[in-house]
Amino acid sequence: MQRIIISEWRVGDWTVQANVRNIFNARYFPTASLTRTTPGEPRTFMISLDRRF
């Protein structure tokens, strides 16, 4: 599933970003074989704070 950037703010050297993965909370299986199936991650919200210097 793709990560979607909802919002990003930049103030000086700082960046704050809000993201979401699997925005529609779809059920999916990124890897599968004859003997094993791995479910994908559920809807996930993230906030990051970054400083560049």
C-alpha positions in Angstrom: 0.0 0.0 0.0 1.2 3.5 -0.7 1.9 6.1 1.9 -0.1 9.3 1.4 1.1 12.6 2.7 -1.9 14.3 4.3 -0.1 17.5 5.3 3.4 19.0 5.7 4.5 22.1 7.5 7.9 23.7 7.3 9.2 26.3 9.8 12.9 27.2 9.5 14.9 24.0 9.8 11.9 22.0 11.0 9.4 19.9 9.1 6.3 18.3 10.5 4.5 15.7 8.4 1.3 13.8 8.8 0.9 10.5 6.8 -1.5 7.6 6.4 -0.9 4.1 4.9 -3.8 2.0 3.6 -6.2 5.0 3.8 -9.3 2.9 2.9 -8.3 0.1 5.4 -8.4 -2.4 2.5 -7.6 -6.0 3.2 -4.7 -7.2 1.1 -1.9 -9.8 1.0 1.4 -8.4 -0.2 3.1 -11.8 -0.2 1.6 -15.2 -0.7 2.8 -18.7 -1.7 1.3 -22.2 -1.7 2.0 -22.6 2.0 2.0 -19.1 3.5 0.0 -15.9 3.2 1.0 -12.7 4.9 -1.7 -10.1 5.5 -0.9 -6.4 4.9 -0.9 -3.8 7.5 -4.1 -2.1 8.5 -4.7 1.7 8.2 -1.8 3.4 9.9 -1.4 7.0 10.9 2.0 8.6 11.4 3.3 12.0 12.4 7.0 12.8 11.9 9.2 15.7 13.1 12.4 16.3 11.1 15.2 18.9 11.6 17.8 19.6 8.9 21.0 21.4 9.8 
